[in-house]
Amino acid sequence: EAWLKLQEAIQAVHTRRAISYGLEELYKAVENSCSHGMSAMLYDKLKTECELYMACQLPEFNQDMLNDQSYLLVVDKQWRAFCHQMIMIRSIFLYLDRTYAVPHQSL
């Protein structure tokens, strides 16, 4: 159940929708999952969700349909949106970042 909440929140952030749950509730879900030895699984699922989102964004980067300047504008727009989204996602998964990702810097 915790993962489903977190997955819904990730997808909401990526699609610029309101998150159905409070940020504290989501943070606690991450903390509880990590405390129960599920850090690696949670990290892998988060990574997969982000990779799936990025794969869906790739068609927008089809340079054949854009000139150089408009292509750069699309890249800049998507990069800014992605950075903003990742800041929000990182705030939800901060406990995972601090207790799993940082100690395992090879990830």
Summary of the structure (lengths in Angstrom):
residues: 107
radius of gyration: 15.7
end to end distance: 25.6
largest distance: 50.9
contacts: 272
relative contact order: 0.16
helix: 79%
strand: 0%
